[in-house]
Amino acid sequence: MPNIKSAIKRVKVIETKTLKNTIRKSALKTTVKKCKEAIATGENKTDAYKAATKALDKAAAKNLMHKNTAARKKSRLAKALNAAK
């Protein structure tokens, strides 16, 4: 444990941010998973795809993931969606 006051604060801030990022990543993974399931079953494919792309864009904007990673995931979802039609 750090002794310096600013270092103690940084530890607290990092713990808080780590927790928030973990929650956001989990929600993102759930959204993408639901989209994949919707594409596989054929129910509300476009709505699920829109929600997933929106979530991926937000994650990239908040530096939760790299923008190219988000673009790759969106591209793969779109490819799966078009193949399912």
C-alpha positions as CSV (number, residue, x, y, z in Angstrom):
1,M,0.0,0.0,0.0
2,P,1.4,3.4,-0.9
3,N,2.3,6.0,1.7
4,I,1.9,9.1,-0.4
5,K,-1.5,10.7,-0.3
6,S,-1.7,11.2,-4.1
7,A,-0.6,7.6,-4.7
8,I,-3.4,6.4,-2.3
9,K,-5.9,8.4,-4.3
10,R,-4.6,6.9,-7.6
11,V,-5.1,3.4,-6.3
12,K,-8.7,4.2,-5.3
13,V,-9.4,5.8,-8.7
14,I,-7.9,2.9,-10.6
15,E,-10.0,0.4,-8.6
16,T,-13.1,2.3,-9.4
17,K,-12.3,2.6,-13.1
18,T,-11.4,-1.0,-13.4
19,L,-14.7,-2.0,-11.9
20,K,-16.6,0.2,-14.3
21,N,-14.7,-1.1,-17.3
22,T,-15.3,-4.6,-16.2
23,I,-19.1,-4.0,-16.0
24,R,-19.0,-2.2,-19.4
25,K,-17.0,-5.0,-21.1
26,S,-19.4,-7.6,-19.6
27,A,-22.4,-5.8,-21.0
28,L,-20.8,-5.4,-24.4
29,K,-20.0,-9.1,-24.5
30,T,-23.6,-9.9,-23.6
31,T,-25.0,-7.7,-26.3
32,V,-22.7,-9.2,-29.0
33,K,-23.6,-12.7,-27.8
34,K,-27.4,-11.9,-28.0
35,C,-26.8,-10.6,-31.5
36,K,-25.1,-13.8,-32.6
37,E,-27.9,-15.8,-31.1
38,A,-30.5,-13.7,-32.8
39,I,-28.8,-14.2,-36.1
40,A,-28.6,-17.9,-35.6
41,T,-32.3,-18.2,-34.6
42,G,-33.6,-15.6,-37.0
43,E,-35.5,-13.6,-34.5
44,N,-35.2,-9.8,-34.5
45,K,-31.9,-10.0,-36.3
46,T,-31.7,-6.4,-37.4
47,D,-32.7,-5.0,-34.0
48,A,-30.0,-7.1,-32.3
49,Y,-27.4,-6.1,-34.9
50,K,-28.2,-2.4,-34.4
51,A,-27.9,-2.7,-30.7
52,A,-24.6,-4.6,-31.0
53,T,-23.1,-2.1,-33.4
54,K,-24.1,0.8,-31.2
55,A,-22.6,-0.9,-28.2
56,L,-19.3,-1.6,-30.1
57,D,-19.2,2.1,-31.3
58,K,-19.7,3.3,-27.7
59,A,-17.0,1.0,-26.4
60,A,-14.5,2.2,-29.0
61,A,-15.4,5.9,-28.3
62,K,-14.8,5.3,-24.5
63,N,-11.4,3.5,-25.2
64,L,-12.8,0.3,-23.9
65,M,-11.5,-1.4,-27.0
66,H,-9.4,-0.2,-30.0
67,K,-11.5,1.3,-32.8
68,N,-10.2,-1.3,-35.3
69,T,-11.2,-4.1,-33.0
70,A,-14.7,-2.7,-32.9
71,A,-14.8,-2.3,-36.6
72,R,-13.6,-5.9,-37.1
73,K,-16.3,-7.2,-34.8
74,K,-19.0,-5.1,-36.5
75,S,-17.8,-6.4,-39.9
76,R,-18.0,-10.0,-38.8
77,L,-21.5,-9.5,-37.4
78,A,-22.6,-7.9,-40.6
79,K,-21.1,-10.8,-42.6
80,A,-23.0,-13.3,-40.5
81,L,-26.2,-11.3,-40.8
82,N,-26.0,-11.2,-44.6
83,A,-25.2,-14.9,-44.8
84,A,-28.2,-15.7,-42.7
85,K,-30.6,-13.9,-45.0
